[in-house]
Amino acid sequence: MKRYFVSILSLSFLLSCGSSKGSASITPTPPNTPETPQVSTVNPGYWQQHVDYKMDIDMDVKSYQYQGKQQLIYTNNSPDVLNKVFYHLYFNAFQPGSEMDVRSRTIADPDRRVEDRISKLKPNEIGYINVSSLKQNGTVLKHETVGTVLEVELAKPIQPGEKVTFDMVFDAQVPVQIRRSGRNNKEGVALSMTQWYPKLAEYDFEGWHADPYIGREFHGVWGDFDVTLTIDKDYVVGGSGYLQGEPKVSGGKKTMHFKAPNVHDFTWAADPEYIHDTLQVPNGPLLNFYYKKTLPEENLKFWKEFQPKAAALIEYYSEHVGKYPYEQYSVIQGGDGGMEYAMCTLITGKRSFGSLVGVTAHEMAHTWFQFLLASNEAKHEWMDEGFTSYISDLAMNDIMDSKSDNPTAGAYRNYIYLAKSGKEQPLTTHADRYNYNQAYSISAYSKGEVFLAQLGYVIGEDNLKKTIKKYFTDFSFKHPKPLDIVRTAERVSGLELDWYLIDFGQTTNTIDYGIKSVDDKTITLERIGLMPMPIDVTVTYTDGTTQDYYIPLQMMHGEKPTTATIIKDWAWAYPTYTFNTEKAVKNIQIDPSGLMADINPENNKK
């Protein structure tokens, strides 16, 4: 999702279809998509649920209403007997008086994209999903719509290992575009169809995750999607899935059949004025670009010019995180900024060249951290947004040849601002429960990015690179939790790191180390903040030479790889630390790399 709080550019397995002439192009047969693992070699007790969706959708582009039939085969891979299920009905958020509406108007710093817009929607402009019929293995079920959640009373409990079939009939209306989804966005894109269907909530070892849609992002169950869409024949369609054969045209409509294997969402966008370009990435996926031909001439030029950069980004992430496992990826003009979805991203189109590259870099990186790893964004939003921001900042530095010594410096500045503002809440805060939108944004994007960048300071940059790759390899398709990234780093580095997750990820403890005194060859440092850290120190002697020292943190029970002179451990409970140098000291610098998130760097030099 695109950040909006400060001056940092931000940004799945995704596939697409369509042509610039209104009929979809034929896409390749689906690749040998890796199956969602039901067990884990890292955690042998791991399990997850599975869904197979089959949907038949008939869209009326004049009324913006559609009729839907959905058959869902649900596999209960849990050890639990399930007595109920829940569906998300996300479009219901776009109604006056909804939780999203009220929260948007009452939070201290409203999102400028939303503010009071939902409260002003007319009946023909709201969004809704109405479920008229729902059956379990042929038996009619009782269900109740509660805001954006459908509560379902089962006819019969679902036993461990059992498969059940839910058949649903529903109708819906596409809201005027306000947040992510909707019709007729500010750039005139007709349909941005995200989170548009009744979506079964995730159930895992923590229980049900049937969160209301209030403002943040999503969590879903992996499965296979089989979607048949009937729409006006002049509309170009792009999004999730492989198109199966040629569209079938009847009267003024066409019917398109898509299959999307092993995803946890299905998204599409449509407009009669889309241009559709393609670009093959060497040894990678086919890239699709959908953008309106009515864009200003300068923007049309930028959309052409940035396409090789998008290919370079795919190659960068495949090299530095893990191999992109699918045959297509699409960048689609739509939505309200930039947002990642299954097999695609939607971004606004009236952007400068640099902005197009930047937002695509961020949203494309979500493919790895949101759609292939897929941590729970409601509970651990920083794992997705922060890690995505980290790798996309590195990618932008490389692809745009920025030559920055620290591409993550902006994230550090934002985090330190928040830490000193008095408005910070722990990263354990539910994404909807931040007091301020700004605090959420800086926490999720910037502090999450610093978590990973600073981990490189703690364990060494080479170990961080190995950690990211191993994390992706071990936890793709497994919904990892915060401990999983830390345990991966421990396995790679051999260091004990639970303290790092506790202090930086679960509290608002801050890092503040300072130089207390320098007396000839004797240096005394002090720990002022509560959070412990190992310390890098560079000493400049009076004869002009320099020497690097490394002070290990005792509770790590080891040291990162370093060429510095390793001296005795510093135990956290001791507020000061004294050591002697070889020669008289002229000045001293704590953390010359700037990769330790010390909230008061002024006392790091003397």
Residue, then its C-alpha position, 0 to 999 in steps of 0.5 A: m500500500k502507498r504511504y502518504f504520511v511523509s516524504i518517502l516513496s512507497l508501494s504477489f503473485l499476480l497474473s493478468c489478461g486483456s487487450s487494448k481492443g476490448s477482447a482479452s489476449i490468450t495467456p499461457t497455461p498455468p505454470n507448475t505452481p507450488e502447492t500450499p504446504q500443509v506442514s513445515t520442515v521448520n515447524p512440523g506441527y504447522w497446518q493451514q486451511h484451504v479454499d477452492y472458489k468457483m464463481d460466476i459473475d455477471m456485471d452490469v457496467k451501467s448500474y455498477q451492480y452484479q449478480g454472483k454465484q459462488q461455490l466454495i470447497y473448504t478443507n478443514n486442515s486444523p485439529d479443531v471442530l469448527n461450529k461456525v464460519f465467517y465471510h468478509l463482505y468488504f464492500n459494506a464498508f462503503q455505506p454512511g454510518s459504517e465503521m470505516d465511515v465513523r472511524s474516518r471522521t473521528i480519528a484525530d488525523p483523518d485520511r485525506r483520501v476518505e475523510d467524510r466522503i463515505s457519509k455523503l454517498k447516495p443509495n446508488e453510490i454505496g457499496y454492498i454485498n447481499v447474500s441471498s442464499l447459502k448452503q452447506n452440502g446442500t442444506v440451507l444455512k442461517h446467516e446474519t450480516v453484521g457490518t462487513v462480516l457475514e456470521v454463518e451458523l453451520a448445519k453440521p460442525i466441520q470435522p478435522g480433515e473434512k471437506v465441505t461445499f458452500d453454495m452461495v448466491f449474492d448480489a452486489q453494488v460497486p461503490v463510488q471509488i473512495r478507498r482502494s476499491g470502487r468505480n470511476n476513480k479520480e482518473g476515470v478508471a471505470l472499475s477497480m474490483t478489489q475485495w469485491y466478493p464474499k471472502l471466507a475468513e482465515y482460521d489458524f492456531e490463533g482462531w478466527h480472523a474475522d476482523p471488520y473492515i475499518g481502514r487497514e488491510f487484509h488476511g486470507v486463506w490460500g486456494d485455487f480460484d476459478v472465475t467466470l466474468t460476463i461484462d460489456k464486450d468493449y471493456v478491457v480486463g486485467g488482474s488475477g488469473y490466467l485467461q482460459g481460451e478466447p472470450k465468448v461474445s454474445g450480444g453486447k457482452k463477453t464472458m471470460h474464464f480465469k483460473a488463479p492457482n494458489v492465491h489468497d485473493f482475486t482482483w480485477a480491473a476493467d475499463p473500455e479505454y485501457i491500453h495493454d502493453t506486455l514485456q517479457v522479463p528474461n527468465g522471468p514472468l510476462l509483465n502486463f501494463y494497463y493504463k488509460k489512453t486518455l492520460p496526458e501525453e507526458n504520462l503516456k510517455f512515462w508509462k512506456e519508459f518505466q516498463p524496463k524498470a519494472a522488469a529490472l525490479i522483478e529481477y532484483y527481487s528474484e535475486h535478493v529475496g527469492k525466485y518469482p514463481y509465476e509466469q505473469y505480473s500486471v501493473i494496472q491504473g486504478g484505485d486511489g494511490g498504490m495497493e498490492y493485490a493477488m497477481c497485480t497491483l493497482i496504481t494511479g496513473k498521473r505520475s512523474f517517471g520517478s513516481l511510477v517507478g517508485v510506487t511500482a517498486h513498493e507494490m511489486a515488492h509486496t508480491w514477496f512479503q504480502f502474497l507469498l509470505a502473507s503475514n497477517e496485516a491486521k496484527h503484524e502490518w509492519m512485517d509486510e509494509g516495513f520489510t517491503s519498504y526495506i527491500s524496495d528502497l534498496a531496489m530503487n537505490d540500485i535500479m535508479d542508480s541513486k548511489s545512496d550510502n544508506p537507502t533506508a535513512g529516511a525510515y530512520r528519520n521518520y521512526i526517530y521522529l515518532a519515538k520522540s513525539g509521544k504518540e508511538q504505540p508498540l508494533t503489537t498494536h492492531a492495525d485499526r487501533y492506532n490513535y493516529n493514522q500517522a503513528y500507524s503509517i510510521s510504525a508499519y512502514s518506517k519502524g518496520e523497515v528499521f527493524l530489518a535494516q537494524l537487524g543487519y547492524v546487529i547480525g552483520e549485513d551478509n547474515l541479513k541477506k542470508t536471513i531474508k532469503k532463508y525466511f522467504t524459502d522457509f515461510s513462503f505460503k505459510h503466514p509467518k509470525p514475528l518470531d519466525i523472522v527472528r528465529t530465522a536470523e538466529r539460525v543464520s547468525g548463531l546469535e540469541l535475538d529474542w531481546y531484539l524482537i521484545d524491545f523493538g517489536q513489542t515495546t516502545n523502549t528506545i535506543d540511546y547510547g552516549i559518550k560519558s567521558v574521554d580521558d586520554k586513553t580511557i573512554t566511558l560510554e553510557r546507556i541512557g535508553l532502555m533498549p540494549m544493543p551491541i555497539d560499534v565505535t570508531v576512535t580517532y587518535t591524536d596522531g590521526t589514525t583510526q581504530d574500530y572497536y566492537i562491544p558485543l551485547q552480553m545477552m546475544h552470547g556471540e558476535k557478528p562478523t566484523t573486522a573491528t577489534i572485539i573487546k569485552d561484552w557489555a551486560w545490559a544492566y550496567p549503565t556505563y561501560t569503560f575501556n582503554t585504547e592503545k593511544a591517546v584519543k582525539n575523538i570518538q564516534i558511536d555507530p558511524s554507519g548510522l544503522m543503529a536507531d539511536i534517538n539522540p545521535e547528538n551524544n554519539k560524538k565527542 
